[in-house]
Amino acid sequence: MAETTYGLANVESGEAVPAPKLDYQPPRPNRYSPKIGLIGCGGISGYHLAAYREMGLEVVAICSRDRTKAERRRDEFFPDADVTDDYRELLRRDDIEVVDLAIPPAPRVGVMEAALKADKHVLSQKPFVTDLEEGKRLVDLAERRGRKLAVNQNGRWAPHFAYLGRAIDAGTVGRVSSIDFVLHWDHTWTAGTAFEEIHHLVLYDFGIHWFDIATRFLGGRSPHRVFASVARSSSQAMKPPLLAHVVAEADGAQVRMSFNAQVRFGQEDRTVVAGELGTLRAFGPELNEQSVGLWTTEGVAAPALDGDWFTSGFQGTMGELLCAIEENREPTNGARGNLESLAFCFAALRSADTGRPEVPGSVMRVA
């Protein structure tokens, strides 16, 4: 057996073989290039705009309740864009076809409804909604208006997750039997911010990425039972519990998640997807630094991947929405499909609160 460097560790493996060539890069439309409006200029908006600028997209209006924030974003990324502190002014513009809503869930619902009624296609920040019925109402509204409504689940286009998803689609590991996520990272940068007021900061605001990725990897098999637990670490000072784990059962498969959001040293982010024909692994010290391997009877393949969590991710979410508009189809990150990821997440939150297993779809809202 040859020894192969994988991530930060040496592991025994089979013979090295070429990695499957899979189209994991963010999608881009062929011709469709609409004018885009951004509503919300918090910290994450800079990543959105940087990704769009690199794609060559045209952001023509930027809105924030704090006009100076909108002006800073304009000056840094799209100097020719107009600035406003009234989102209704942006929505009244006939030339804007696509709106990126980078605002928190509570105010976003009303703005999203107004945008759809103004016949705009919408990219919603995650988590999409806090109430599944509200989400379904918005999805139905989008369909009645003939508009596309997508969710900014940028993790789907992070290079390692995008490659793993494509490899699963290609049948490289056969039918998936287990999905494991293990994350040890430092999320204490949120101390003193509005994020610290979110009790389920780890499982909800952050963890929604992993509930969504698990839904993607399961390929249509919905979890039918979920158990979750959260705890405060012995040394934490922050309000939300920073330790969490989840176990979910689907038809012929389990999903397991383990989170420790207060690891200052030796950080690690690991994903293992096992199937009847092989195993996929992604491993690294953090989201932007991941090595990927595919183990099968043929040997071990280690693709070299390009991109990163933020740039590739935000290019992917917007690019997929634009492709869906151009091709008149549902986006793969469409809001209707995202309701399944939210149902999975909401059941885990209830389970963590009650100590009992819960059924996805039976918990309609975040408490």
N, C-alpha and C positions, 0 to 999 in steps of 0.2 A: 504493500500500500504506500502510495506517495504521500508526502506531507505538503499541504497547500496552505498558504497564508490566507486566512479568511477574516476580514474585519481586523480586530485587534488580537486575535488568537490564532494559534496554529492548530489545525484539526486534521485527523486522519481522513482521507477521502479516497475515492477511486481515481481512475485515470482522468486527466483533464480532457474535456471535449469542448468543441465550439458551442457558444451560447446561442440559443434560438434568436433569430433576428425578429424582433417584435416592435411594432409601432407604438411606443410608449410616450412619445413626445406630445406636448399640448397640441390639440387640433387648431387649425386656422381655416377660416372660410376661403373659398377660391376667389370670389369677387365682391361679396357683400362687405361694405365698409361704412357703417352708419355713423352718424354723429351721436356721441354719448354724453350723458349728463351724470355727474357724481353728486350724491347727496350724503353728507357726513364727512367730516374732516378730522376724525380722531386719529390715533397713532397708526392704525392699520391701513388707513387710506393712502399713506405714502407708498406702501408696498403695491397697492392696487395701481396707482398712477405710474409708478416706475415700470411695472409689468406691461401696462398698456402702451406706454411710450416706446418701449423696446419692440413691441409688436407693430408699431406704426399706426396705432389706432388714433382716432380724432376725438378727444375730449373737448367739448366746446363750452361747457358750463360746469361750474363747481359751486356747491351750496353748503353753507354752514350757518347755524344760528349765530356763531361768532364769526363775523365777516372777516376779521383779521386772519383767522385760521384758513379760510378759503383763499384769501389773497396770498398767503404763504405757500399754499399748495400750488396755486396757479403759477406763481413766480418760479417755483422750483421745477415744475414738470411741464406745464402747458401754458406758456406766457400769453398766448392769444385767446385763452378761454375767458368767458365772461364770469363774473362773480356775483352771487346774490346771497342774502340771508333769509330768503323766502322760497321754500321748495315749490310753492304753487306757481311762482313766476317761472321757474325752470320747466315745470310740467305744462305750462301754457304754450311753450315753444313748439311749433309744428315741425321744425327741422330736427328736433331730437327724437330719435326712435328707440333708444335703449337707455335705461336708467340703472345705475349701480347704487344700491341703497346700503351704505356702510354706517348704519345707525343701530342702536340697541333694539332688542325685540319689542319692548312695550310701545314706543312711538312708531316703530317701523310698520306695524300692522295698518294703521291709518294712512300712512304715506304710501304704502304698497297698494292699498285699495284705490287711493286717488290716482296713482300712476297708471294702474290698469284701466281705470275709467277714462283716463286721458289717452288711452290707446298706446301706451308705451310697453315695450318688452322690458322685463325686470329681472335683474340679478340681485337676489336678497342675501345679505350677510347671514352667517350661521350664528346660533341655532335659528332655524327658519321661523318657528313660532313657539309659544309656550302652551298652546292649546290646540289639540289635534282637530277639533271641530272648526276652530278659526282657520286653521291651515287648509282644511278641505273646502271651506267657503271661498278662500282666496284662489285655490286651484280651480274650483268651478267657475269663478268669476273670470279668471284668465282664459279659460276655454270658451266661455260664452263670448268674450270679446275678441277671440281669435289671436290672443297674445301669448308669448312664451314666458313662463315663469320658472326661473332656475335658482339654485341655492349655491352659495359660495363655499362648497365643501372642497377647499383647495387641496386637502390631503389626497384626494383621488388622483391628482396629477403630480404629486411629489414623485420624483423619479423611481424610488424603490417600490412604492405602492403601485404606481402605474405599471411598472414592469411585472410585478407579481400578479396583478389583475389580468394583464394580457396573457401571461403564461398559464394562468388557470383557465382562461377562455380557450386557449389553444390546446387544452387537454394534456399538458405536460406532466401533471401529477395525478391525472384521473379525477375521480370524485373525491372532493375534499372531505376529510374526516375530523380534522381538528385545526383550529386557528388559535395561536397563542401570541399575545402582545405582553411584553414586559418592559416597563418604562421606569427608569430611575433618573430623575432630573431635578433641577432646582427651579421651582415656580414661585419662589418667594419674592420675585420682582414685583408681584401684584400687591404686596403689602402697602397699605395706605392709599390704594386706588379704589375705584368703584368695584373692581373685581373681588376685593376682599369681602364685600357684602353678599356675595353669592355663596350660600351655604354649600351647595354641591358644585363648587368651583371645578374640582377635578373631574367628576363624572359627567357634568353637564356642559359647562362652557368649554372646557378643554376636551373632555372625553367624547363629545359628540363626533369628533373626527374618527375615533376608533369604532364607535358603534356604526358609523356610516361605512367605514372600510370593511368591517366584518360583514355587513349586509351585502356589500359589493362582492366580496369573496365567496359568500355562500351561494351566490348565483340563483336567487329565486327561492331558496329554502328559508322560510322565516322561522326565527326562534319561537318555540312554543312554551318555554319556561325559562325564567331568569332569576338568579339569586345574586345579590350584591351586598357588600358590607363596606362601611367607611369607618375610619378611626383617626383620632389625633395622634400624631407622633409624640414621643416622650419629651422632645425638646422644642416643639414648634411654639411660636408666639402668635401666629396668624389665627384668625377666626375660623376659616373653613377647615374641615378635616383634610389632611394632606396624604393620607393613606387610603387606598381603596382597592377592592378586587371585585370581579364579576365572573360568574360562570353561567353560561347559557346553553340550552339544549335545542338542537334543531333535528330534523329528520336525518339520522345517521351521522350526526356531527356534534361536536362541542366547540364553544368559543370560550376562551379564558383570557381575562385581562387582569394585569397586576400593575398598580400605580404607586409610586412613592415620589411625591412632588417636593421633597426636601432633601435631596441628595446633593451635597456640595462637591464631593470628591468621587472619582471613579464612576462618572455617570455612564449610563448604558441604555440603549434603546434596541430591543430585539423583537423580531417577528418570525414566527415559524408556522408555515402552512403545510400540513401533512396530508397526503392523499394515497390512494391505492397504488399509484404508479411512481410516486416520487415525493420529494420534499423540497419546498422553497424556503429559503432563509434570507432575512435581511438583518444586518447587525452594524451597530456603530455607536459612538459616544453621544450622538444627538441626531436630530431630524435631518440636518443638512449634510451629514457625513455618514453615509450608509454603504456597506458592501452587500452585494446580492449573490446568492449561490443557488444552483438547481442541482439536486442529487437524484439520479435515476440509475437504472441498470446499465446505461451507457457510460456513466461516469459522472463527473462533477463539472458543471459549467459556471463560469463567473463573468457575467457581462460587465463591461465598463459603461457606466451610465453618466449622462450629462444632465445638468440642471440642479435645481434646489427647491426646497419646500415652498418658499414664498414666490419666487419669480415664476417657476414652472407651474406652481399651483394656481396662482391668480391668472396666468395666461391661459391655463387649461379651463378654468371655470367660465371665463368670459369667452374664450375661443369656442368652447363647446356650445354655449348659448348662441353665438353668432352663426355657427355651422347649422344648428337646428333651425334657426330662422331662415337661413339661405335654402336649406333642403326641405323646409316645411315638415319637420318631424319633432318628436318630443326629445328634449335634451337628456342625455344620460344622467345629468345632475338636476333633472327636473323636480319641481316641488312635490308633485304627486308621489313619485318614488321616494323622496326624502321623508315623507310622512312615515314610511316603514322604519327608517333609521331612528326617527324621533320616538316612535312607539316602543322600540327596543330600549332606547335610552330612558324614557319615562318609567317603564316597568322596572328598570334597574334602580332608579331614584327611589321609587316607592318601596322596593325591596330593602334598600339600605335603611330606610326610615322605619320599616315594620319588622325587619328580621325574618320575613317570610318570602318564599318564592312568589313571583308575580308572572302574569301572562301578558305579553306584549299586545297592545290594543285594548286592554281592560283599564289602563290608566290614561285618562284623556288629557290631563294637564299637569304642569309643574306646580306643586303646592307652594 
